[in-house]
């Protein structure tokens, strides 16, 4: 399809109308009699009054939306009006984090980044640019210009206009569009370069059309300009997709945005001569029927484009439902799969983990609504369009922002949807790129994400085996996050470094050299139960050193709020080892004697980070220093906030270890934790620290013992008074009374002469809880084991009574149902 010629007069648009549409016949008749002004008046009136096709949210639902907003979300109204009033003064929020004050009128080709010197002639509107030329410019960040020109704030203005009926908001919209058209003559200038940015802008113009069409400011003269500029957007987007190849550098998110815009434009404006072609082609791409995009491409995206793809698919499917078009099962399944891919990264409360190369830019929240960072609304949207109970459970509560797309009826439909929480809480992703440890799906649950790897070609963050931790709905350890798209910027380089993640660096190296050698990162042990999760993995990112080092991280999660992290550094030679923990902007209390960190959030929430071998290491805290590595986290594109960084360091011979307790708990005063590393023996021969982790934790009346073998041993090992054969063991004592035992791949556990657990065959995993004379067992599989507990009179296995046989002081338990 050739680009349209420049439309100079108001009547030129008629050459791009499809007069085969019956409703346009009166207009064609007027043109046949050379009555062009009458024809344009008829066309304008026709568009103002037509009720088909149905728009994203039809104007007759306006009052019911306002009533629902006032009744159920009274505080939202003031936020909507505050955002619109800020926009009226040309105070805009870019990237959901950076407030800028623009000119009047807004200079759409200006870089408003703070600290950037304004040069009026930098980007000339009559010049054509290559995308690479803009991205490589050293004096200006083109993303600031493009973010402004997406016009996300039109959605905020539209909401305020519908809510208040204040024509000032419609006037502002019209004036901004007119000034944009004047400053960006098609097809030249920086805002006609990137088809993705053109499509995003076009989408927000379609949203705003829905809000402002019936305003008196949306008159014939403005409509003529608006209709023509949308035509240009459609042609540029269509031609870009037609020229793209299957192996082009276009991402799935970019293709989805362009295809969604073409589909919506062709559907909302069927009068364009090429509307059918646009909508059919856009829908073909979104169905995965075009060689440009496959469903596998969509489900393997990074978090940021994945969020945007889900949003746009939901809008497209909503439009199809409004207009009674069928959606194939394959498309519904693809959307469900995309949401399942996003699910592991969803923290309690709706925020996303801070992994990936860019922050998710939430489209449908507008410019100001995205500041909250809660993405549960995408699950709510998908639940409504797919009628999916699992998505409804994850997507609750209903976000008031969705009223503007689904109306009051959508809110009621969401309330009536059945809810079924995802059956699986903790899991290892199929490609082992991430592991998730969690204990529930409500806002007060706990969540821990552990990173292994992503596709090597895309991986620029050295975040292997890094963790993010949320406990009882409160973030305690976070990733420093992505910073910008400029790889050479020193701040951006830091935020991609090892030091910017909750992991370990060797010999003060800042980045893992993924390009220099083949880096492996694998999780090779994973057990998940209702009571605990156990994960172990390693990476070879330090094996390019003169004296190579391998890092293994093992994590034991005792649900709901207790983690033991074992870091093993194996290899040869003497090295510097540094362990990093990044906190949100908290005030930390540090016991420098025991190197212990305490955090208090509010009056009832506490968190303790405790190393087991404090005398072996130094501890440093950094907050808001002059350099990027001195206590900063990213808070949006090129935005940082002060946040404490804890660094544990030591110079030691390999192999060496770090053992760390992470524990959150309620209460008015912090608990007093203490811990120590225990010596493990085989036939009176000490085992090295990298072979086994043996730890004791004491807190108030309780004492816990943790034993984890990192190398398989067939012999029994002895730790203090305990003898053990297996992979993992955890014991919880209250005073001197044993309360709980957890074992994995185990056959024997003894305390001095007392048999706590013995089995002829290895038990995969089992939890034993002692409750007076009752033993409660949780396990999978049929096992028989014996114990020296003569006082046990009842055994309950997985909530059912089990067979128990007494043999003197010993009891024999069978977990079989028979």
N, C-alpha and C positions, 0 to 999 in steps of 0.2 A: 504494500500500500504506500503510495507516494505521500509525502508530507503535504498538507493543504497549503495553498497560497495564502499569503497574508490577507486577512479579511479587513478591509479598510472601512467599508460602510456598513450600516446596520442591516442592509438588505442582502449583503453578501452571504450571510449565513444560510439563506434559502438554498444555495447550490449544494449544501451538505445535508439537506433534509430528505427523509424517505417518504415521498408522497404516495406510496402504496398503502400507507396506513389510512384506513377509511376516515378517521376523525380529522385528518389533515386535508380532506378534499375541498372543504370551503376555502381554505387558505390557498390551495392551488388554483381554485377558480378565480379568486381575486388577483392572483399573479397573472393568470391568463389574460385578464382584462387590464393588466399593467397598473393595478391598484396596490402598489407595494406597501405604502404606509398602512392601508387598511389590512393587508395580509399580515403585516407584522403585529398590528394591534390584535387581530384575531388569534395569532399564534401565542402571543403573550397571555391573553385572557384564557386561552385553552389550557396552557400550562399551569396558570394560577388556580384553575378550578378543577382540573382532572383529579380523579380519585384512584386511577389505576395507571401504572402499577403501584402497589402499596409501597410506601417508603419504609425506612428502618423503624421509625415510630411515627405514626400518622398524627396529623395536627388535631384531629378530633379527640385524641386521648389526653390532650394537654391539661385540661382541668382536673381529670382524675389523677394525673401524676402529681400535680400541685397539691391536691387534697391529701394524697398519700404521704407526700413529703412533709406537709405540715402536721399530719396526725402522728406519723410513726418516726419521723426523723427531723424534729423541729430544729435541731442545732445545725443541720446541713444547709438550711436556707441562708443563714448568715455567712457561711463559708463560700457559698456560690456567689453571693452578692459582693463579698469582700474581694474575691478573685476578679470578678468583672470590673469592680471599681479600680483595682490596681491596674488592670489592662487599659482602662480608660485613660490613665495617666501615662501609659506606655511603659509601665513597669512590668517586666515579663520575667518568667522563671524558666531558664533554660536547663535542660537535663535534669529537671526536678530538683535542682540543688543550687543553681547560681542565679541570683536576682540581678537583672541588668536594667538600667534606665536608658531607654532608646530616645532617639530624636523625635521631633514632631514636624513634619510627618516622619514615620519610621524610614530609615535608610536601609533598604532590604539587602543591599550588597555590602554593607559595612560589617566588619568583624568587631563585635561588642565585647570581646574577651577583655577582662580586667587587665590593665597593664599594657595593652596593645595600643601602639600609637596609630591614630586615625590618619589614613592616607586616602583622600577622596578618589585618586586616580588608580588605586591598586587594582580594583576589579572593574573593568570598563563594560558597560551594558551593551555596547555595540560590537564587542569582540567575542569570538568563539574560543573556547578553552577545551583542552583535553583533561580528562579526569586525573590522570597521573600528574599533570602540571599543577593542579590544585592541591593534590595530596602531598606533593613534595615541596611545597612552598615553605620556606624557613621563617618567614616574617609573619605569617598569619595562619591560624588554624581554621581551615575551611569548614570543619564540623560545627563551629560556632555559628557561621553564616547559614549553613544548611539546617541546623536545629531551629533557628529563628524562622526560616522559610518553610518549615513544615506546617506552620500555622495551627499547632495544637491548641492554642488559646482560643481559636474560633469556637471550639466545643464548649469552653467555659462561658464565652459570651452568649452562645446560643441558649444554654441552660438558664442563664440569668435573664435573658430576654423572655423566654417562655414563662419563667416564674414571676417576673415583675411586670411584664408588658411595658417595660420602659423602652421607648423608642431610641433613647440615647445609645443603647447597646447595638441596635440594628444600624444606626447611623455610623457608629464606629466601625462595624464590620464592613459596611459599604465603602467607607473612606479608605480603609486599609487595603481592601481588594483593588480599588481603583488606583491607589498609589503603587501597589505592587505591579499591576499591569503596565503602568506608565514607566516604571523603573526597570522592568524586565521584558523588553521587547522580544517577542518570539522570532527566531529560535536562538538568539545570542545571549551571552552573559553566563555567569557562573550557576544560575539557578535553572538552566536548561541542559546541564551536562550529565547528571546522574539520573538514570531512569528510576532508580529506587526512590530517590528523594522526590522526584516528580510525582511518582505514584502515591507516596505518603501525603504530600500536599493535596493531591487530587482527592484522596479519601476524606481529608478533613474539610475540603470544600463541599463534598457531597453531604457530609454530616451537617455542615452549617446551612446548606440549601434547605435541608429538612426543617430547620428552626426558623429561618428568616424569610422564607418565600412569601408569606402573607403580610409582611410589613410593607407599609407605604414607601419605605426607602428602597425596597426592591422593585423599582419602577422599570419602565420599558428601556430607558437608556442604560441603566445598570445591568438589566437582564441581558441586553445585547452584548455587553462586554463579558459578562460572566459566562454566557453560553458559548461564546467564541473561545474564551480561554480554556474552558473545559474540553472543547473540541481539540485544541492543540495538545493538551495533556494526554488525551486519549490516543491521538495519532503518534506522539513521541513514544509512549509506553508500548503500544502495539508494535511499532517498527523495531524498537529495541529488542523485544522478545522474539520477533520473527528472525532477527539477525543473530540472536544468541545461539550457541551450539550446546549440545549435551555436555561437552567437556570445558565449557567456559568457566570463568572464575566466579560466576554469580552464585551466591549462597542460596540455600533453600528459603531463608527468610525474605531475601530480596525478590525471588521469583514469586513467592506467595503474595507479597504486597502488590506487585505489578499485576499478577493475574486477578487478585481480588478487586483491585481498582477497575480493571477492564470489565470484569463481570458486573460490578455494581453500576459503573457508568453506563454500560450498554443496557442494563435492566431498568435503571431509573430514568434514563433518557432514550427510550426506544425510537424517538423521532430522528436521531442522527442517521445519516445514510449508512454508516458502518456499525451501528449499534449491535445488530445481530451478529456480525462478524466478531466484534469485541467480546460480547457476552459468551458466545459459544466457545471462542478460543480460550478466554479466561477460565471458564468452567472446565474445559478439557484439561488445562494445566492443573487445576486444583483437584481433579479426579485422578491425577497420575497417569493420564492417557497420552500425555505429550512426552516426547523423549527428553524434554528439558528437565522434568522433575519426576522423581519416583517417590512412593510412600516411604521407602527406606531412607531417602534423603531427608525427609521431614522428621522422621523419628530419631535420627542420629544427630540432630542439631545441638549446638551449644544452648545454654539456658536462655540467653537474651533473645535470639531469633525464635526460639521455641515458644516463648511466651507470646511474642507478637504473632506468630503463625496461628496459634490457638485462638487469639482474639479475632483475627480476621476470618478464620474459618467459621467461627461462631456467628459473626455478623453476616457472612454470606449464607450460611444455612438458615439463619433467622429470616433473611430476605426471601429465600426460597419458600420457607413455610408461609410467610405473609402472602406470597403470591401463588400458593398452592402448587409449587413445583416439587417433584419427587427428588429425594436424595438417596443415592445408592447406599447399600449396606457397606460397601467397601470404604466409602468416604467416612461414614459414621465410625467404622472400626479404626480407620486411620486417626481420626480426631481423638478417639478413646485412647489409642496407643500413645499419642503425643502427650496426653495428660498423665498417663501412667509413667512415661519417661520423666515428666516434671515432678511427679509425686515424691521421689526420694529426696529432692532438694527443698521441699516445703517444710519449714520449721513450724513448731507450734506458734500460733498467732498469725500465720500467713506470710511471714517474710521468707525470702529465698536465701539459700546459702550463697556465699559471695565468691563462687568459683567462676572461671571463665575469663574471657578477654574483655568483656564489656558488661555494663550494667543493663538489665532489662529496661527498655523505654516503654512504659505502659501506655499504649495508644489511647485506649477507650476511656481512661480517667481524665483525659485532657491535660492541660499544662500544670494545673495546680493540684488536682486530685491525686496525682501519682506520688506526691510527697510522702504519703503514708506508707508506701511500700508493701501493702498487703495485696497479694495476688490471688487470694481465695476466690475473688470474683470470677476468674476465668473458669474455675471448676463449677461455680454457680451457673454461669452462662451455658457451659456445655451440658450441665445437668438438665437445664430447661430445654435445650434444643434436642437432646438425645433421650430425655426421660430416664436418666441413669441414677439409680439409688446410691451407688457408691460415690459418684461425683457430688451428689446432693449432700451426703454426709460430710465430705471433705470441704465443700464450698460454703457451709454455714458459717456465720449468719449471712443473710441476704444483704448485699451491699446496696445502699441507696442509689449509687451511681447507675445501677442497672435499671432503675425506673425509667430513665430516659431512652432506653432501648427496648425494654420489654413491657413498659407500662405497669399500671397497678395490677392488671390481671397476671402479669408475670410474677409479681411478688406473691400473689395468692397461690398461683400454680406451684411456686417453689415451696411454699409452706405446706402444701398438700402432697408433695413428692415423698414417697417412702425413703427411708435412710438406712443404708447398710454400710458400716465402716469397713474399710479394706481389711480383709482377713489377715494379711501378712503385715506385721509391724516392722520387724527388722529383716533386712535381706541384703544379699550380695548381688549387685547388678549382673546380668547374664554375661557381659563382657569383662567383668571383674574390674571395671574402671573406678567404681566407688563401692563402699560398704556403708550401710545405714544401720545404726543401732537406735531403737526407739521403743517406748513402752506403751504408747497410745496415740490417739488422734485428736484429743481435745486440746484446748488452749494451754492447759497446765501440765501437759505431758513433757517428756524429755526426748532429746534427739541429738545424735552424734553422727556426723558425716566424716568418713575417712577417705582420702583421695589416693588412688593408685596411679592412674594414667588416663590420658586422652590420646587422640590421634597424634602421633609424633610430629607431623607436619604443622599442626595447629598449636602445639603446646609451647608456649613461651613463658609460662609461669612455672617456677621450680617448686611446685607444691606437693611433691611425692610424699605420701604417708602423712600429710598434714591433716589436722582435725579441726572441726568446728563443733562447739558444744553449747547446747541449750538445755537447761534443767528447770523443770516445773514452769515452762513458758518463758524463762528469763535467759537471754543470751549471756554467756560467761566467757567463752573463748570464740573469737571470730577471725576469719581470714581478713587480711588487710584490704582485699578487694582489688578490682581493676581500676586503673587511673585514667589513661587516655589511649588514643590510637597512635601516638607518636613514639615509636620505639626508641628513639635516641634521646628523648627527654630524660634527665637524670632521675626525676621523680618517678617516671614510668618504669625506668629500669629497676629502681628499688622495689616497686610494688610487684614486680615479677620475680624478685629474688627469693632465695631460701629464707633470708632473714625476715621477710615480710609474711612468712607463713608459720604455722605452729608445728615446726618440725626441727630437724637437727642439721647443722652445717659442720663441715670438716675443714680444718686448716683455713678458716675465715673465707672460704670460697663463697662467692655471691650467687652464682648461677650454675645449674647443672648443664653440661655441654651436650645437649641432645643432638646437635648437628655433628659433633666430633666423633661420637661413638654410639653404638647401639645400646641404649639404656633399657634395661628390663625393670619392670615393677609388677609384682604379682602378689595376690593374696592366696596363700596355699593352705590356710587352716581357717575354717569357719564353722561355728556351732551357734545356733540360735534357739532359745527356749523361752518359756514364759518367765523363768526366774533369772536367766543370765544370757549374755552373748559373749562369744569368745572369737577373736579375730587375730590372725597373724599374717604378716606379709613383709616383703623385702624389696629393696631397689638397689641397682648397681650404678647409681649416678656418680659415686665417688671412686669407681674402679679405674678411672683414667689417671689417678694420682700416681706419683712415683712409687709410693707404697700404698697399694689399693686398699680401700675400706668398703665393706658392705654394711648397709643399714637395715636391720630388721626391727619392726615395731610390732609388739604384741599388746592387745588391749582386752582387758576383762571388764565387762559391764555387769555389775551386780544391781539388778533393777530394784528401784527406779532411779537412783540418784548417786551412784558410786562407781567410779572407774579406777582401775589400776593400769598404768601405761608402762610398759617395759621396752626400753630402747637398747638394742644390742648393736655394738659397733665392732665388727670382726675384721681381722686383717693383720697387718704387721706394722711395726715401727711406732714412733712417738708422734702424736698429732695434737692439734688444738681441736676440741669438741665443744660446740655451743648449741644449747637447746633454747628454743624461743617459744614464748606464750604471749599472744596478743589479746588484750581485753577491750571491751567497749569503754567509752569514756567514764570509767569508775574512779573512785578514790580507793587505792589499795593500802592495806596495812601489812607491813612486812616485818617479820621476826628475823632480823639479820643473823641471829645466833643459829637458829635452826633452818634458816633460808626458806621459811614458810610464808605463804601469801594468804591473807584473809580478805574477803570482800563482804561488805554488808550492803544489801539493797533494800531500802525502806527500813522497816522496823522488825520484820519477821523473816527475811531471807538472808542466808549466809552461804558462802562458798569458800572452801579451803583447797589450796594447791600445796602439796607437801612432798618434797624430795625425801627419799629414804636414806640417802647417804650425804647429808649436808656438808660434812667435813671434807669431802673430796672435791668440792666445787666452790666457785664464787658466784654471787648473785648481784645483778645490776638491774636498775629500773630506769627507764627512759620515758619522758613525757614531754612532747612539744618542744624539742630542741631545734637547733638551726638547720640540721641536715635531715634528709628523709628518713634515715635509719634511727632517729632518736625519739621515737614515740609518736607516730602518726598512722592513721588509717584513712583510706579513701572513703569519701562520702558522696560520691557522684563524679561525673566527668570533670577532671582537673580540679577537684575539690577535696580538701583534707580537713580532718579534725584531730585535735590532740587526743591521744588515747595511750594508756600505759602499756609498755612493752617490758616483759620480764625476760632476762637472759641469764641462763645458768651456763657457766663455762669452766672447763678444766683442761689442763695439759696432761695427757696420760698415754701410756703404752696400750696399743691394741692387743687383745680385745678388751673393751671396757663397756660399761653400761650406765644408763640413767634409769631409775625407777621412780615413778611419780604417782601420788594419790590425788585424785580429783573428786571432791565430794561436796554436794550441796545439801542443805538441811534447813528446816524452819526453826524458829526460836528467837527469843529476845537477846540472847547473849551467844557469842561464838563458842563452839565446843573446843576442847583441848585435845588435839590429835597428837599422837607420837607414833613413830614407826622405826623399824630397823630391818636391815638385810640379814638373813640367816644363812649359816653355812650348811650346804648339802654335801653328803658323803655317800660314796659307794665303796663298800668293804673298807671303811675307814680312810678312803682316799678322797680328799676334797675335790669337788667338782668346780670348774671355773664358772664365772658369772654368766658367760654367754651360753653355757650349757643348760643352766637351770636358773629360774628366778624363785627365790624362797624369801618370803616377806612376812613380817608381823605388823599389824596395825592395832593400836590401842586407842580407845576413845570412851571416856567415862567408864561405864561398867562393862563395856564390850571389848573383846579381843578377837581379831580375825587373823587367820593364817592362810597364806596363798602360796601354792607351789605350782609352777608351770615349767615343764621340760621343753626346751627348744631343740634338743637333739634326742632322738629316740634311745631309750635305755631299756634293755631287757631285765637288768638286775633291779632289785629293790634299792631305793635310795632312802637315806635317813636324814631327817631335818629335826634337830632338837630331840623331843621325845616321840616324834612321829616317824613311821615307816610307811613308804608309799611306793606303789608300782602303777604307773599310768602316765597320762599326758598332763592332766590338770586336776588340782584339788583345791577346794576352798572350805574352810571351817569357820563357823561363827559361834563364839562362846559368850554367854552372859554370866559374868563372874566365873565360876568354875563349871557351870552347867553347859553342856553342848546343846546348841539350839538348831544348827543346820550344817549339812554337809553337801557339797557339790563335787561331783567327780565326772571326768571325761576320759574315755578310752582307758578305763582303770580296772584292775583286778584286786587290789589290796590297799587297805588303809588301816594302820594300827597306831594306837597311842600307848607306848610302853608295851605291856603285855595284853592290853585289851584290843580285841578285834572290832574296829568301828565299821569295817566293810570288807567282805571277801567274796570274790566270785571266781568260778573256774574259767569263765570266758570273759573277755573284755566287755565292759559296759560302755556303749557309745556315749551316753550322757545321762545323768540322773541327779535329781535333787531330793534330799531327805530332810524333812523338817520334824523336829521332836517337840511334841506338845503333850506334856505330862506323860501319860501312859499310852499315848497314841503316836504312831509314826505315820507321817504323810509322805507319800512317794509320788514324784512326777517323773515320768520317763516315757520313751517310745520303745516298743519291742517287748519281747517276753524274756525275762531273766529270772534266775534263782541266785540269791545271795544270802550270806549269813552274817550275824552280828552278835557281839557279846552285850546284849541289853535285856537282861531277864525281866526288867520292870515293864517292858512293852507288852501290852495285852491286846492291842488292836492295831492293825495296819490298814491304811487306806491308800490305794493306788489309783491315781488319776480320778479321784472323787468316788471310788467304789471300794467296797470292802474286799480285802485280799486274803489269800490263804497264808497262814503263818503256822509254823511247827516249832514247838519248844523242845530243845535238847539240852536240858540242864540250864546252865547260865546262857546258853546260846540259842538264838532264834534263827529259823530259816524262813525266808520270805520268797514267795513266787509272785511275779507280776503278771503271770498268765491269767486269762479269764477262766481257764478251765480248772 
